[in-house]
Amino acid sequence: EKKYPDIKVEMLKKKTTAGVKYLQETAGNNTSDLFWASAPDAFEILKGDELLQKYQTKVKGIPEKVGAFPINDPDGYYKGFAASGYGIMWNTRYLKAKKLPVPREWEDLSKAVYHKHVGMSAPSRSGTTHLTVETVLQGKGWENGWATWKAIAGNMKTITERSFGVPDGVNSGQFGIGIVIDFFGLSSKASGFPVDFVYPKVTTLVPANIAIVKQAPNREAAAEFIEFLLSDEGQALLLDPKIMRLPVNPKAYAKAPANFPNPFKDNSIGSGVKFDLALSKSRYNVVNSLFDVMITYRLDDLRTAVKAIQDAEAALKGKSSPGAEKLIAEAKALVNAVPIDADKASDKAFNAIFKKKRKKATTKVTGRQAEIEQQWDEMIRANYAKAAQLAKQAKSML
C-alpha cells in the first residue's frame, strides 16, 4: 500500500477449503481478483474448474524448482511466492517442565510419553493441515500413513478449529507440541516465544501460491500485486519476524537471520517425499472425510484405545507372554484398519461423493456421502472399542 497508494487492497480471509468453495460458488458473479494460499492442491482444483486465468510474471531470478517441486504451475495459472515445509514445533519450557524429550520424527509423537501433549488441526479445516496429512500418506504409504496418524492422534490433547490454533496452543503452553506448517513455528520463535521447530525426514517442500481469478474485476492491479510479491522488496518482507516464510528467490536469504532454513542450500529439507500433486487432488475430499470420521469426531474413542495399547505394551516390557502379545497385535490391527484402500480413495466418481465438509460432528450430511460415512463410523467405533477391550485383556494377563 505504501508503494501503490492509489491501489486499495481488501482481504477476505478464509480457510483454504472454504476459499476454494467460495470461488466455486461465486464464479457466475465473481468479485475476487486474487487467490492466495499455501496449498498447491487447492490451486489445482480451481484450475481444473477453470476458475483461474494465466499470467506471465516479469520478475527474473526465481528458479524453476524448490527441492523437487516446480515453483510455478507449468501451465501458467498460478505462481509460487514462498516455499512451505511441514513439521513439528514445541514449547521448550513446557517440555522441560514435563521432562519430555524433544521430538524429531513423526514416529516420536506416537510414543506413550507424549500422551495428551500434542495438538493439530484437521485437514477439512485447514489446507496446510491437509497437505501435512497427505505428505505422510504419500511418504509412508496409505496403510502405514494412516497408522502413523492414528498413533499420533491417540496422543493428542485437542484438534483445533483453525490451523493457527496450533501455534497459539504451543506458544501459550496449552499443549507442548504442535503439527504445523513451518512458518508458524519459525515466526513464533522469531517473535520471542520459547519454541522451536524441526522438519521430520518424511516431509515435503512445496510452494505457497498466488493466482489471478478468472474474470477478475481489477486484473491490472492484481498483476501489480503479484509482481511486488515476487520482487526483491516483496521477498525480503517474507523474512519479517511476524511472517518468516521461505522466499522463492535465493538472493533473499542473504538477509535471513542465523540458522534460518534455506532450501536452496540445504537439500535435506523436504527431500523425504516427492509430493504427487495429482494424487493429492484425486483423493482430496476422501482424505478429509476419512480423517474426520476416524480421528476428528472419534478422538475420545481413539485415545482410549491407543492408551490401552500403550499401557499393555508397558506392562509387557521385559516379559514373555505370547498370549498378551497376540492380543496387543490384534488391538493394533483394529485401530489401524482403514475402511477403503488407496485405489478406491482415488476413484474419481467415489471422490466426487464427498462434497460436504463437517465443521462439527453434528453438521448435517445427506445422501450417499452420509450413508458411506455412517458405515465407516460404525466400523471405526466398533474397532476402537474392541481394540481397547483386547488391550485391557492383554494387560490383565501380565
C-alpha positions in Angstrom: 0.0 0.0 0.0 2.9 2.4 0.6 4.4 1.6 -2.8 1.0 1.8 -4.6 -1.0 4.3 -2.6 -3.8 4.6 -5.2 -4.5 0.8 -5.0 -6.7 -0.2 -2.1 -6.3 -3.9 -1.1 -9.2 -5.6 0.6 -8.6 -9.1 2.1 -11.3 -11.7 2.6 -9.8 -14.2 5.0 -11.0 -17.8 4.8 -9.7 -21.3 5.4 -8.2 -22.7 2.2 -11.0 -25.2 1.7 -13.6 -22.5 2.4 -11.8 -20.2 -0.1 -12.0 -22.8 -2.8 -15.7 -23.3 -2.2 -16.3 -19.6 -2.2 -14.8 -19.1 -5.6 -16.7 -22.1 -6.9 -20.0 -20.7 -5.6 -19.4 -17.1 -6.8 -18.0 -18.0 -10.2 -21.0 -16.7 -12.0 -20.7 -13.2 -10.5 -17.0 -13.1 -9.4 -15.8 -10.1 -7.4 -12.3 -11.5 -6.4 -9.1 -10.6 -8.1 -6.6 -12.9 -6.4 -6.5 -16.3 -4.7 -3.6 -16.6 -2.2 -2.9 -19.7 -0.2 -0.3 -22.2 1.0 -1.8 -25.3 -0.5 -0.9 -26.1 -4.2 -3.6 -28.8 -4.4 -6.2 -26.2 -3.9 -5.0 -24.3 -6.9 -5.1 -27.5 -8.9 -8.8 -27.9 -8.0 -9.5 -24.3 -9.1 -7.5 -24.7 -12.3 -9.5 -27.9 -13.1 -12.7 -25.9 -12.6 -11.4 -23.2 -15.0 -11.6 -20.5 -12.3 -8.1 -19.1 -12.7 -6.5 -17.2 -15.6 -3.0 -17.4 -16.9 -0.4 -14.8 -16.1 3.2 -14.5 -17.1 5.4 -12.7 -14.5 8.0 -10.2 -15.4 10.3 -10.8 -12.4 13.6 -12.6 -13.1 15.9 -14.7 -10.9 13.4 -17.2 -9.5 14.4 -20.8 -10.1 12.2 -23.4 -11.7 12.1 -25.6 -8.7 12.4 -25.6 -4.9 13.6 -29.1 -3.9 12.0 -31.4 -6.4 8.8 -29.3 -6.8 8.1 -26.8 -9.5 7.8 -23.3 -8.1 5.2 -22.2 -10.7 2.4 -24.0 -12.4 3.8 -25.4 -15.6 0.6 -24.3 -17.4 0.9 -20.7 -16.1 -2.2 -20.4 -13.9 -0.5 -19.8 -10.5 2.8 -18.7 -9.2 4.8 -19.7 -6.2 5.8 -16.8 -3.9 7.2 -18.7 -0.9 8.2 -22.3 -0.1 6.5 -24.2 2.7 7.5 -27.3 4.6 5.6 -29.2 7.3 6.8 -30.4 10.7 6.8 -30.3 14.5 7.0 -27.3 16.8 7.3 -27.5 20.6 7.4 -25.3 23.6 10.8 -25.6 25.2 9.7 -24.6 28.7 6.8 -27.0 28.6 8.9 -29.9 27.6 11.5 -29.1 30.2 8.8 -28.7 32.9 7.2 -32.0 32.0 10.6 -33.7 31.5 9.7 -34.7 27.9 12.3 -35.4 25.2 12.4 -33.3 22.0 10.5 -35.0 19.2 12.3 -35.1 15.8 10.3 -37.5 13.7 6.6 -38.3 13.2 7.1 -41.7 14.9 8.3 -40.0 18.0 4.9 -38.4 18.5 3.3 -41.9 18.8 5.3 -42.7 22.0 3.4 -43.1 25.2 5.4 -40.3 26.9 3.6 -37.7 24.7 0.0 -38.8 25.7 -2.2 -35.7 25.7 0.7 -33.3 24.9 0.1 -33.0 21.1 -2.2 -30.7 19.1 -3.0 -30.3 15.4 -5.9 -29.1 13.2 -8.0 -31.2 10.9 -7.4 -31.4 7.1 -11.0 -30.5 6.4 -10.5 -27.3 8.4 -7.1 -26.3 7.0 -5.4 -26.6 3.6 -1.9 -26.7 5.2 -3.0 -29.5 7.6 -4.4 -31.4 4.6 -1.0 -31.1 2.9 0.7 -32.4 6.1 -1.6 -35.4 6.3 -1.3 -36.1 2.6 2.5 -35.8 2.8 2.7 -38.6 5.4 0.2 -40.7 3.5 2.4 -40.4 0.4 5.7 -40.8 2.3 4.7 -43.9 4.2 2.0 -45.4 2.0 -1.7 -45.5 2.5 -2.0 -48.1 5.3 1.2 -47.2 7.2 0.4 -43.5 6.8 -3.0 -43.8 8.4 -1.5 -46.0 11.1 1.0 -43.2 11.8 -1.7 -40.5 12.1 -3.9 -42.7 14.3 -0.9 -43.4 16.6 -0.2 -39.7 16.8 -3.8 -38.8 17.3 -4.0 -41.2 20.2 -1.6 -38.8 22.0 -3.5 -35.6 21.1 -4.9 -33.2 23.6 -7.0 -31.5 21.0 -7.8 -30.9 17.4 -8.1 -27.2 16.9 -10.8 -25.4 14.9 -8.3 -23.5 12.8 -4.7 -24.1 11.8 -3.3 -21.1 13.7 -4.9 -22.5 16.8 -2.0 -25.0 16.9 0.8 -22.4 17.3 -1.3 -20.4 19.7 -1.7 -23.5 21.8 2.0 -24.3 21.8 3.0 -20.7 22.4 0.7 -20.4 25.4 1.6 -23.8 26.8 -1.9 -25.2 26.4 -0.2 -28.2 24.9 3.5 -28.8 24.4 3.8 -30.0 20.8 2.1 -28.9 17.6 2.0 -30.2 14.0 2.3 -27.1 11.8 3.4 -25.5 8.6 7.0 -24.3 9.0 6.3 -20.5 9.2 4.0 -21.0 12.3 7.0 -22.4 14.2 9.6 -20.1 12.7 7.6 -16.9 13.2 6.7 -17.8 16.8 10.4 -18.4 17.6 11.4 -15.1 15.9 8.7 -13.3 17.9 10.3 -14.4 21.2 8.1 -17.3 22.2 10.0 -20.2 23.9 9.5 -22.5 20.9 11.5 -24.4 18.3 10.7 -26.3 15.1 12.0 -29.2 13.1 11.4 -30.8 9.7 11.0 -34.6 10.1 12.6 -36.8 7.4 9.2 -37.7 5.9 8.1 -34.3 4.8 8.0 -32.3 1.6 8.6 -28.8 0.4 6.0 -27.1 -1.8 5.4 -23.6 -2.9 2.7 -21.3 -1.4 1.0 -19.8 -4.4 -1.0 -16.8 -5.7 -3.2 -16.7 -8.8 -5.4 -14.2 -10.7 -9.0 -15.3 -10.6 -10.9 -15.7 -13.9 -12.8 -12.6 -14.8 -11.0 -10.6 -12.1 -12.6 -7.1 -12.0 -9.1 -5.5 -11.3 -6.7 -7.6 -13.4 -4.0 -5.0 -13.8 -3.9 -4.2 -10.1 -3.8 -8.0 -9.4 -0.8 -8.3 -11.7 1.0 -5.5 -9.9 0.4 -7.2 -6.6 2.0 -10.4 -7.9 5.0 -8.5 -9.3 5.5 -6.8 -6.0 5.3 -10.0 -4.1 8.0 -11.6 -6.2 10.2 -8.5 -6.3 13.3 -8.2 -4.1 11.4 -5.9 -1.8 8.4 -8.3 -1.6 10.6 -11.3 -1.0 12.5 -9.5 1.8 9.2 -8.9 3.6 8.8 -12.6 4.0 11.7 -12.5 6.5 9.8 -10.2 8.8 9.7 -11.9 12.3 5.9 -11.9 12.2 5.9 -13.7 8.8 9.1 -15.9 8.5 8.3 -17.6 5.2 10.9 -19.2 2.9 11.4 -16.9 -0.1 11.5 -18.4 -3.6 14.2 -16.0 -4.7 17.6 -17.4 -3.4 19.0 -13.9 -3.2 16.6 -13.0 -0.3 18.4 -15.4 2.0 21.4 -13.1 2.3 19.3 -11.1 4.7 17.9 -14.0 6.6 18.7 -14.5 10.3 21.2 -17.0 11.5 20.2 -20.7 11.2 17.2 -19.8 9.1 16.3 -22.7 6.8 17.5 -22.3 3.2 16.1 -25.0 0.9 18.3 -23.8 -2.0 21.4 -24.7 0.1 20.1 -27.4 2.4 18.9 -30.2 0.1 17.7 -32.3 3.1 14.6 -30.1 3.7 11.6 -31.8 2.2 13.7 -34.4 0.3 12.0 -37.3 2.0 8.8 -37.1 -0.1 8.4 -36.2 -3.7 4.9 -34.8 -3.4 2.5 -36.0 -6.0 0.0 -33.2 -6.6 -2.2 -35.2 -9.0 -2.6 -38.0 -6.4 -3.4 -35.4 -3.7 -6.0 -33.8 -5.9 -7.6 -37.1 -6.8 -8.4 -38.1 -3.2 -8.7 -34.6 -1.6 -12.3 -34.9 -0.4 -12.0 -38.6 0.7 -8.9 -37.9 2.8 -10.7 -35.1 4.6 -13.7 -37.3 5.3 -11.7 -40.2 6.4 -9.7 -38.1 8.9 -12.8 -36.6 10.4 -14.6 -40.0 10.7 -11.6 -41.9 12.0 -9.9 -39.2 14.1 -11.6 -35.8 14.5 -15.0 -37.0 15.6 -13.8 -40.2 17.3 -10.9 -38.7 19.1 -12.0 -39.8 22.6 -12.6 -43.4 21.4 -9.3 -43.4 19.6 -7.4 -42.0 22.6 -8.9 -44.6 24.9 -7.9 -47.5 22.5 -4.4 -46.1 22.0 -3.8 -45.5 25.7 -5.0 -49.1 26.5 -2.5 -50.4 23.9 0.3 -48.2 25.4 -0.5 -49.5 28.9 -0.5 -53.1 27.8 2.8 -52.6 26.0 4.4 -51.0 29.1 3.2 -53.9 31.2 4.6 -56.4 28.7 8.1 -54.8 28.5 10.8 -57.2 29.7 8.3 -60.1 29.9 7.4 -63.0 27.6 3.7 -63.6 27.1 2.7 -64.9 23.6 -1.0 -64.6 24.6 -0.7 -61.0 25.5 1.5 -60.2 22.5 -1.2 -61.7 20.2 -3.9 -59.7 21.8 -1.9 -56.4 21.5 -1.2 -57.2 17.9 -4.9 -57.7 17.2 -5.8 -54.5 19.0 -3.3 -52.5 16.9 -4.7 -54.1 13.7 -8.2 -53.0 14.7 -7.1 -49.4 15.4 -5.1 -49.2 12.2 -7.8 -50.6 9.9 -9.0 -48.2 7.1 -12.4 -48.6 5.6 -11.2 -48.2 2.0 -7.9 -48.8 0.1 -5.8 -46.3 -1.8 -7.3 -47.2 -5.2 -10.8 -46.6 -4.0 -9.8 -43.3 -2.4 -8.5 -42.0 -5.7 -11.5 -43.1 -7.8 -12.9 -40.0 -9.4 -16.6 -40.9 -9.1 -16.2 -42.0 -5.5 -14.2 -38.9 -4.5 -17.0 -36.7 -6.0 -19.5 -38.1 -3.5 -17.7 -36.3 -0.6 -18.6 -32.7 -1.2 -19.8 -31.7 2.3 -17.2 -30.8 5.0 -18.4 -31.1 8.6 -17.5 -28.1 10.8 -18.6 -30.2 13.8 -19.8 -33.7 14.4 -23.5 -32.6 14.3 -23.2 -30.9 10.9 -25.8 -32.5 8.7 -24.6 -34.6 5.8 -27.1 -36.1 3.4 -27.3 -38.5 0.5 -24.7 -41.1 -0.4 -21.9 -39.3 1.5 -23.9 -39.7 4.7 -24.6 -43.4 4.1 -20.9 -44.1 3.5 -19.6 -42.0 6.4 -22.1 -43.8 8.7 -20.9 -47.2 7.6 -17.3 -46.0 8.2 -18.2 -44.6 11.6 -19.9 -47.9 12.7 -16.8 -49.9 11.7 -14.4 -47.4 13.4 -16.4 -47.2 16.6 -16.6 -50.9 16.9 -12.9 -51.4 16.1 -11.8 -48.9 18.7 -14.0 -50.4 21.4 -12.8 -53.9 20.6 -9.2 -52.8 20.5 -9.4 -51.2 23.9 -11.1 -54.4 25.3 -8.3 -56.6 23.8 -5.5 -54.4 25.1 -7.0 -54.3 28.6 -7.4 -58.1 28.5 -3.7 -58.4 27.5 -2.6 -56.2 30.4 -4.6 -58.3 32.8 -2.6 -61.3 31.8 0.7 -59.7 32.8 
